[in-house]
Amino acid sequence: MIGYLSKFFYILAGKRRQLFFLIFFFLLTSLMEAIGIGLVGPFIALASNPQAIYQNSWLHWFYTQSGFQNDKQFLYLLSAATIGILYFKSVLSFYGQKYVFKFSFKQQGELSAKLLHSYLAAPYTFHLNRNSALLIQNVINETDKFCTHFMLPFLTSLANITVILALIFLLSKTNLIATLSVAAILLPAFGLIYFFRYKISQWGQEASESNTEMIRIINHGLGGLKETRIIGCESYFENQMKAQIDKFAFALSSFQAFSILPRILLEAILVTFLVGFTIIFLLSNQNAENLTSVLGVFAMASIRLLPSVSNTIYAFGIMRNSTYSVDKVYYDLKEIENLEVERGQKILDERSLRKLFDSKSYSKCCLPFEQEIILDKITYRYPSATETNLKEISLHIKKGQSIGIIGKSGAGKTTLIDVILGLLAPETGNIRVDGKTIYNDLRSWQNLIGYIPQSIFLIDDTIEKNITFGVPDDLIDKPRLEKAIQSAQLEELIEQLPDGINTVVGERGVRLSGGQRQRIGIARVLYHEREILVLDEATAALDNETESLVSEAIRSLSGTKTMIIIAHRLSTLEHCDRVYSIEKGRVVKSGSYQEVVACV
């Protein structure tokens, strides 16, 4: 568990001051708890035998110093002090727990934001072997489990442990032998958690994994709803879901059933102890008045001790059950931190984002580009691959030129595009713009690029929000938006829609045709005024008529934008100034459209 606590403090880096404040608060509350319960014994002894004032050195000293001349008056004072301290302790406990809840749930939100930030800023290679369902699970569910099932139990167990220690110290002052007996009773309950610790962790892992699988199954079933409905395989996903639900229910119910076992055992054992202690005390011919006082303290302490011990044991179980979540959050944060992030790569903060979309300062955010782009002997291999994917690729692109890239599937076209986009960092080679390497300021290079893939990603929002993707509402430039719509030939479509530009497109643009989605993608890069357009099979999934409309919109940009186009349909590249043919990660031929395509 010590190892998990170090991971816990790593995840909550920067929050240690608040944690130390909480520990101090718990100690103060526990001290008040011990004092309040400790006064119960003297109060009972004094109520049953007023002469106890003179028999107890502490009571006699306090009685003398207070100046009381009447036993009853002193008894009233003692009762008022006992009640006052207990009420004050209750108020402290309430505000302490309130602060714990506020701290924990605030950290949950901050941790979710931190994880999302880390995933967004992580190198592209990090996402190549990650399922989005797993990342969603981590950002939403695992952070929730970390905070409510590990951090919150950890903090509450700290509070309970301080109370337990204070009460055990108090009981030891009352009757040492009885206290040792109580401690001996409590140890097996904690031992139960230790003995089953691996099983408890396994249940937590199984519940987490089944939860991730449920998200993945929902993504698959609903994400391909049209195909699912046509094929008629709804039951396939439903059966998968049912299997994971059964697994999740078994793991969770097994742990919950086990977690109540220590409390049930403790209640029975402590009651047995109190009854047995009373009988032994009476059989040993001890003073009955002393028994009343001792049992009063032990009874009050047990009322507070039993839930504290039960809650602490339950908290330990919950923490152990949630160690898998701690590992998932910790290792993702640690892996992203330890990855060698591409030089100059960084995620924009809100201030930088606003600066980027402010037209007055836009040019300052971009790498100066007046003459040419040179890809100089680019070599790349994926981290898990055995073969090199790109082998000394060299391209020369002048400003305003359109170049085409062709090749069979697996030739390396998409990998080359990812390198150009700055998503992958080459092992060797360089990309220079007007003689300056892009890797000194990769963000400024990416600010020059507009990307249009084969399948445009559309958010479930309006056409306007999809074209101005990522721009805060108050910074949307209406004239620029209208110009982008015209250039992408979207005017007619928008005029036909009842809500015009405020029409919601549905998840992934389900309410639009393929050609309409592609033209929104073109409008997006035009709105963002990117100097370089990268089109990755942008018309591959379209029919001939729609492809013609989209290609026309693309051709209209020739000369005004620098374009890099990957295409299977060779006719799409007719307007290109230069075409490169790639095979097995190498440029095997380059030249004009007639020189390269005519020989294919």
C-alpha positions in Angstrom: 0.0 0.0 0.0 3.0 2.3 0.6 3.8 2.2 -3.1 0.2 3.2 -4.0 0.4 6.1 -1.6 3.5 7.4 -3.4 1.5 7.2 -6.7 -1.3 9.0 -4.9 0.9 11.9 -4.0 2.4 12.0 -7.5 -1.1 12.3 -9.0 -1.9 15.0 -6.5 1.3 16.9 -7.0 0.9 20.5 -5.7 -1.8 19.6 -3.2 0.3 18.5 -0.3 -0.3 21.7 1.7 -4.0 21.1 1.7 -3.4 17.5 2.8 -1.2 18.5 5.7 -3.9 21.0 6.8 -6.5 18.2 6.8 -4.2 16.0 8.9 -3.8 18.8 11.4 -7.6 19.3 11.5 -8.1 15.6 12.1 -5.7 15.6 15.0 -7.5 18.6 16.6 -10.9 16.9 16.1 -9.6 13.7 17.6 -8.2 15.5 20.6 -11.6 17.1 21.3 -13.2 13.7 20.8 -10.9 12.1 23.4 -11.4 14.9 25.9 -15.2 14.8 25.5 -15.5 11.1 26.0 -12.8 11.1 28.7 -15.1 13.4 30.8 -17.9 10.9 30.7 -16.2 8.6 33.2 -15.5 11.2 35.9 -19.1 12.6 35.4 -20.7 9.2 36.0 -18.4 8.5 38.9 -19.2 11.9 40.5 -22.9 11.5 39.9 -23.0 8.1 41.6 -20.5 9.0 44.4 -19.9 12.7 45.1 -16.9 11.7 47.3 -15.1 10.8 44.1 -14.0 14.4 44.0 -11.7 13.8 46.9 -10.6 10.4 45.7 -9.5 11.4 42.2 -6.5 13.6 42.2 -7.4 15.3 38.9 -11.0 16.1 40.0 -9.8 17.3 43.4 -7.3 19.6 41.9 -9.8 21.1 39.4 -12.4 21.4 42.2 -10.0 23.2 44.4 -8.7 25.6 41.7 -12.3 26.4 40.5 -13.2 27.6 44.0 -16.5 25.6 44.2 -17.9 24.9 47.6 -20.8 22.8 46.5 -20.5 19.3 45.0 -23.6 19.7 42.9 -22.4 23.0 41.4 -19.2 21.3 40.4 -21.2 18.4 38.9 -23.3 20.9 36.9 -20.1 22.5 35.6 -18.6 19.1 34.7 -21.8 18.1 32.8 -21.9 21.4 30.9 -18.2 21.1 30.0 -18.7 17.5 28.8 -21.7 18.5 26.6 -20.1 21.7 25.3 -16.9 19.9 24.3 -18.9 17.1 22.5 -21.0 19.6 20.6 -17.9 21.7 19.7 -16.3 18.4 18.5 -19.4 17.6 16.4 -19.3 21.1 14.7 -15.6 20.6 14.0 -16.3 17.1 12.6 -19.1 18.4 10.3 -16.9 21.2 8.8 -14.0 18.8 8.6 -16.0 16.3 6.6 -17.5 19.1 4.5 -14.0 20.3 3.6 -12.9 16.7 2.8 -15.8 16.3 0.4 -15.2 19.6 -1.2 -11.5 18.9 -1.6 -12.0 15.4 -3.0 -14.6 16.3 -5.6 -12.7 19.4 -6.7 -9.6 17.2 -7.2 -11.8 14.9 -9.3 -12.6 17.7 -11.7 -9.1 19.0 -11.8 -7.7 15.5 -12.3 -10.1 14.9 -15.2 -9.0 18.1 -16.8 -5.4 17.2 -16.2 -5.8 13.8 -17.9 -7.6 15.4 -20.8 -4.9 18.0 -21.2 -2.2 15.2 -21.0 -4.0 13.1 -23.7 -4.4 16.2 -26.0 -0.8 17.1 -25.6 0.6 13.6 -25.8 2.6 12.6 -28.9 0.6 11.2 -31.7 2.4 7.8 -31.2 0.8 7.6 -27.8 -2.7 7.4 -29.4 -1.8 4.9 -32.0 -2.2 1.9 -29.6 -4.9 3.4 -27.4 -8.6 2.8 -27.8 -10.7 5.9 -27.3 -13.0 4.0 -25.0 -10.1 3.4 -22.6 -9.2 7.1 -22.6 -12.8 8.1 -22.0 -13.0 5.6 -19.2 -9.9 7.1 -17.6 -11.0 10.7 -17.9 -14.5 10.1 -16.5 -14.7 6.8 -14.6 -11.2 6.2 -13.3 -10.8 9.7 -12.0 -14.1 9.3 -10.3 -13.0 6.0 -8.8 -9.6 7.5 -7.8 -11.3 10.3 -5.9 -14.3 8.7 -4.4 -12.8 5.2 -3.9 -9.2 6.0 -3.0 -8.6 9.6 -2.0 -11.9 10.1 -0.1 -11.4 6.8 1.9 -7.8 7.7 2.4 -8.7 11.0 4.0 -11.6 9.7 6.0 -9.4 6.8 7.2 -6.8 9.3 8.4 -9.5 11.0 10.4 -10.7 7.7 11.8 -7.2 6.5 12.7 -6.5 9.7 14.7 -9.8 9.1 16.5 -9.0 5.4 17.1 -5.5 6.3 18.5 -6.9 9.0 20.8 -9.6 6.7 22.1 -7.2 3.8 22.6 -4.9 6.2 24.6 -7.9 7.2 26.7 -9.0 3.7 27.3 -5.5 2.7 28.3 -5.6 5.3 31.0 -9.0 3.9 32.2 -8.1 0.2 32.2 -5.0 -1.0 30.4 -5.9 -4.7 30.4 -9.3 -4.1 28.9 -7.7 -1.9 26.3 -5.2 -4.5 25.3 -8.1 -7.0 25.0 -10.0 -4.6 22.7 -6.9 -4.1 20.6 -6.5 -7.9 20.3 -10.1 -8.1 19.1 -9.6 -5.4 16.4 -6.4 -6.9 14.9 -8.1 -9.9 13.2 -10.5 -7.5 11.5 -7.6 -5.6 9.9 -5.9 -9.0 9.2 -8.9 -10.0 7.2 -8.3 -7.2 4.8 -4.6 -8.0 4.5 -5.3 -11.7 3.9 -7.7 -11.0 1.1 -5.8 -8.0 -0.3 -5.0 -9.6 -3.7 -8.6 -10.8 -4.2 -9.9 -7.4 -3.4 -7.5 -5.8 -6.0 -8.6 -8.4 -8.5 -12.3 -7.6 -8.0 -11.4 -3.9 -8.6 -9.5 -4.7 -11.8 -12.3 -6.9 -13.2 -14.9 -4.2 -12.5 -12.8 -1.5 -14.2 -12.0 -3.7 -17.2 -15.6 -4.7 -17.7 -16.6 -1.0 -17.4 -14.2 -0.1 -20.2 -15.5 -2.9 -22.4 -19.0 -1.7 -21.9 -18.0 1.8 -23.2 -16.3 0.1 -26.1 -19.3 -2.1 -27.0 -21.6 0.9 -26.8 -19.3 2.9 -29.1 -19.3 0.0 -31.6 -23.0 -0.7 -31.5 -24.2 2.9 -31.7 -21.3 4.2 -33.8 -22.2 1.9 -36.6 -26.0 2.0 -36.0 -26.8 2.0 -39.7 -24.7 -1.1 -40.4 -25.9 -2.8 -37.2 -29.6 -2.3 -38.2 -29.2 -3.4 -41.8 -27.2 -6.6 -40.9 -29.5 -7.2 -38.0 -26.8 -7.9 -35.4 -28.2 -6.0 -32.5 -28.3 -9.1 -30.4 -24.5 -9.5 -30.9 -23.8 -6.3 -29.1 -26.5 -6.9 -26.6 -25.0 -10.3 -25.7 -21.5 -8.8 -25.4 -23.0 -6.1 -23.1 -24.7 -8.7 -21.0 -21.5 -10.7 -20.5 -19.7 -7.6 -19.3 -22.6 -6.6 -17.0 -22.5 -10.0 -15.4 -18.7 -9.7 -14.9 -19.1 -6.2 -13.5 -21.9 -7.2 -11.2 -20.0 -10.3 -9.9 -16.9 -8.3 -9.1 -18.7 -5.4 -7.4 -21.1 -7.6 -5.4 -18.3 -9.8 -4.2 -16.4 -6.9 -2.9 -19.4 -5.2 -1.3 -20.4 -8.4 0.4 -16.9 -8.9 1.7 -16.6 -5.3 2.9 -19.5 -5.5 5.4 -18.0 -8.7 7.0 -15.6 -7.0 9.3 -18.3 -4.6 10.7 -20.6 -7.5 11.4 -17.9 -9.5 13.2 -16.7 -6.4 15.2 -20.2 -5.7 16.5 -20.6 -9.2 17.8 -17.1 -9.5 19.2 -17.2 -6.1 21.0 -20.6 -6.8 22.6 -19.2 -10.2 23.7 -16.2 -8.4 25.2 -18.3 -5.9 27.2 -20.5 -8.7 28.6 -17.5 -10.9 29.4 -15.5 -8.0 30.9 -18.5 -7.2 33.2 -18.8 -10.8 34.4 -15.1 -11.1 35.1 -15.0 -7.8 36.9 -17.9 -8.8 39.2 -16.5 -12.3 39.8 -13.2 -10.7 40.9 -15.1 -8.8 43.7 -14.1 -5.4 42.3 -15.9 -2.3 43.4 -19.2 -1.9 41.5 -18.8 1.9 41.4 -15.5 1.5 39.5 -17.2 -0.9 37.1 -19.9 1.7 36.3 -17.3 4.4 35.6 -15.2 2.0 33.5 -18.1 0.7 31.5 -19.4 4.2 31.0 -16.1 5.2 29.3 -15.9 2.0 27.4 -19.5 2.2 26.3 -19.1 5.8 25.0 -15.8 4.9 23.4 -17.3 1.8 21.8 -20.1 3.9 20.3 -17.4 6.0 18.6 -14.7 3.4 18.2 -16.8 0.8 16.5 -17.9 2.9 13.5 -14.4 4.4 13.3 -12.8 1.0 13.1 -15.4 -0.3 10.8 -15.1 2.7 8.5 -11.3 2.4 8.5 -11.4 -1.2 7.6 -14.0 -0.5 4.9 -11.8 2.4 3.6 -8.8 0.1 3.4 -10.8 -2.4 1.4 -12.1 0.3 -0.9 -8.6 1.7 -1.4 -7.3 -1.8 -2.1 -10.1 -2.4 -4.5 -9.3 0.8 -6.4 -5.6 0.3 -6.8 -6.1 -0.6 -10.4 -7.6 2.8 -11.1 -4.7 4.5 -9.3 -2.3 2.5 -11.5 -4.2 3.4 -14.7 -4.2 7.2 -13.9 -0.6 7.1 -12.6 1.0 5.2 -15.5 -0.8 7.3 -18.2 0.4 10.5 -16.6 3.9 9.1 -16.0 4.1 7.6 -19.5 3.1 10.9 -21.2 5.6 12.8 -18.9 8.4 10.4 -19.8 7.7 10.3 -23.5 10.1 12.2 -25.7 7.6 14.9 -26.9 8.4 16.2 -30.4 10.6 19.3 -30.3 8.6 22.5 -29.9 5.3 20.6 -29.5 2.9 22.1 -27.0 -0.8 22.5 -26.4 -2.2 26.0 -26.7 -3.6 27.6 -23.6 -6.7 29.9 -23.7 -4.5 33.0 -24.0 -2.5 31.5 -26.9 -5.7 30.3 -28.6 -7.3 33.7 -28.5 -4.1 35.2 -29.9 -4.1 32.7 -32.7 -7.7 33.6 -33.7 -7.2 37.3 -33.4 -6.6 38.4 -37.0 -4.3 41.2 -35.9 -1.8 38.9 -34.3 -2.4 35.8 -36.5 0.7 36.3 -38.6 2.9 36.4 -35.5 1.7 32.9 -34.6 2.7 31.3 -37.9 6.1 30.3 -39.3 7.1 32.8 -42.0 6.5 31.2 -45.4 7.3 33.1 -48.6 9.3 30.8 -50.8 9.5 27.0 -50.4 9.2 23.9 -48.2 11.9 21.3 -48.4 11.6 17.8 -47.0 15.2 16.6 -46.7 15.8 12.9 -46.6 12.9 12.1 -44.1 13.2 8.6 -42.5 10.7 7.2 -40.1 9.8 4.0 -38.4 6.9 3.4 -36.0 8.0 2.5 -32.4 6.6 -1.0 -32.6 7.6 -1.7 -36.3 10.5 -3.7 -37.4 10.7 -2.2 -40.9 11.3 1.4 -41.8 8.1 3.1 -43.1 9.8 6.1 -44.8 13.2 5.9 -46.4 15.0 9.2 -47.1 12.0 10.9 -48.7 12.9 14.3 -50.3 10.3 16.8 -51.6 10.6 20.3 -52.9 7.4 22.4 -52.7 7.3 26.0 -53.8 4.7 28.4 -52.4 1.5 28.3 -54.3 2.3 24.9 -55.9 0.0 21.9 -55.8 1.7 18.5 -55.5 0.2 15.1 -55.7 1.3 11.9 -53.9 0.3 8.5 -55.3 1.1 4.9 -54.4 -0.5 1.6 -53.4 -1.9 1.0 -49.9 0.9 0.6 -47.4 3.3 2.5 -49.5 3.8 5.1 -46.8 1.6 8.0 -48.0 -0.3 8.5 -44.8 2.8 8.2 -42.7 4.5 10.9 -44.8 1.4 13.1 -44.3 1.6 12.6 -40.6 5.2 13.6 -40.6 4.4 16.7 -42.6 1.6 17.6 -40.2 4.0 17.4 -37.3 2.2 14.5 -35.7 5.2 12.2 -36.1 8.9 13.2 -35.6 11.3 11.7 -38.2 14.2 9.6 -37.0 16.5 11.4 -39.4 16.0 14.2 -41.9 14.4 17.6 -41.6 11.6 19.8 -42.9 12.6 23.4 -43.6 10.5 26.4 -44.5 12.4 29.2 -46.2 15.6 27.6 -44.9 14.4 27.3 -41.2 13.6 24.0 -39.6 10.1 23.6 -38.4 11.2 21.6 -35.3 12.3 24.8 -33.5 8.7 25.9 -33.3 6.4 23.0 -34.4 3.3 24.8 -33.2 4.0 27.8 -35.6 4.4 25.3 -38.5 1.1 23.6 -37.7 -0.6 27.0 -37.6 0.1 27.2 -41.4 -1.5 23.8 -42.2 -5.1 22.9 -42.9 -6.0 19.2 -43.0 -8.8 17.6 -45.0 -9.0 13.8 -44.5 -11.1 11.3 -46.3 -13.6 11.3 -43.4 -14.2 14.8 -42.0 -14.7 14.8 -38.2 -17.8 16.8 -37.4 -19.0 17.6 -33.9 -22.7 17.3 -33.0 -23.3 21.0 -33.3 -24.2 23.6 -35.9 -22.6 24.1 -39.3 -21.2 27.4 -38.1 -19.5 25.7 -35.1 -18.1 23.0 -37.4 -16.6 25.5 -39.8 -15.2 27.6 -37.0 -14.0 24.5 -35.2 -12.2 25.3 -31.9 -12.8 29.1 -32.1 -14.5 30.7 -29.0 -17.9 32.1 -29.8 -16.9 35.7 -29.2 -14.0 35.5 -31.6 -15.9 34.1 -34.6 -15.2 36.4 -37.6 -18.5 36.6 -39.6 -17.1 38.1 -42.8 -14.4 35.5 -42.9 -17.0 32.8 -42.2 -19.1 34.0 -45.2 -16.1 34.0 -47.5 -15.1 30.4 -46.5 -18.7 29.3 -47.2 -18.6 30.9 -50.7 -15.2 29.4 -51.5 -16.3 25.9 -50.4 -19.5 26.2 -52.5 -21.8 25.7 -49.4 -24.1 28.7 -50.1 -26.8 26.7 -51.9 -26.9 24.0 -49.2 -27.2 26.5 -46.3 -29.9 28.5 -48.1 -32.0 25.3 -48.4 -31.8 24.4 -44.7 -34.6 25.8 -42.4 -32.1 26.9 -39.8 -29.4 27.9 -42.3 -25.9 28.0 -40.8 -27.4 27.2 -37.4 -28.5 23.8 -38.5 -27.3 21.0 -36.2 -25.5 18.4 -38.3 -25.9 15.4 -35.9 -23.2 13.1 -34.5 -20.3 12.8 -37.0 -22.5 14.8 -39.5 -25.0 12.0 -39.9 -27.6 14.4 -41.3 -25.4 15.5 -44.2 -24.2 13.7 -47.3 -20.6 12.7 -47.8 -20.0 15.6 -50.2 -21.5 18.1 -47.9 -19.3 16.9 -45.0 -16.2 17.3 -47.2 -17.2 20.8 -48.3 -17.6 21.8 -44.6 -14.1 20.4 -44.1 -12.8 22.6 -46.9 -14.7 25.6 -45.5 -13.1 24.9 -42.1 -9.5 25.1 -43.3 -10.4 28.2 -45.4 -12.0 29.9 -42.4 -8.8 29.3 -40.4 -6.9 30.8 -43.3 -4.2 28.2 -43.5 -1.5 28.7 -46.1 -0.9 25.0 -46.7 -3.7 22.5 -47.4 -3.1 18.8 -46.9 -5.8 16.6 -48.5 -5.6 12.9 -47.6 -7.9 11.0 -50.0 -10.4 13.9 -49.6 -12.6 12.6 -52.4 -12.0 8.9 -52.2 -15.4 8.0 -50.6 -17.5 10.2 -52.9 -19.5 9.4 -56.0 -18.4 10.9 -59.4 -20.8 13.8 -59.3 -20.1 14.8 -55.7 -16.4 14.3 -56.3 -16.6 16.7 -59.2 -18.1 19.4 -57.0 -15.5 18.9 -54.3 -12.7 18.7 -56.8 -13.9 22.0 -58.3 -13.8 23.6 -54.9 -10.3 22.4 -54.4 -9.1 23.4 -57.9 -10.4 26.9 -57.3 -7.8 27.3 -54.6 -4.9 26.4 -56.9 -2.3 29.2 -57.0 -3.7 30.9 -53.9 -2.9 28.0 -51.5 0.0 25.5 -51.3 -1.6 22.1 -51.6 -0.3 18.6 -50.8 -2.8 16.0 -52.2 -3.0 12.2 -51.7 -5.4 10.6 -54.1 -6.4 7.1 -55.4 -8.4 8.7 -58.3 -5.6 9.9 -60.5 -7.9 12.4 -62.3 -7.9 14.4 -59.0 -4.3 15.3 -59.6 -4.6 16.7 -63.1 -4.2 20.2 -61.9 -1.1 19.4 -59.7 2.2 21.1 -60.7 4.2 18.0 -59.6 3.3 14.4 -58.7 5.4 12.0 -56.6 5.0 8.2 -56.8 5.9 6.3 -53.6 6.6 2.6 -53.2 7.7 0.9 -50.0 8.5 4.2 -48.3 10.6 5.6 -51.2 10.0 8.1 -53.9 10.4 6.1 -57.1 9.2 8.7 -59.6 8.5 12.4 -59.7 7.5 14.9 -62.4 4.5 16.4 -64.1 1.1 14.6 -64.1 1.8 13.4 -67.7 5.2 12.2 -66.8 4.2 10.2 -63.7 0.6 9.2 -64.1 0.8 8.2 -67.7 3.3 5.5 -66.8 1.2 4.1 -63.9 
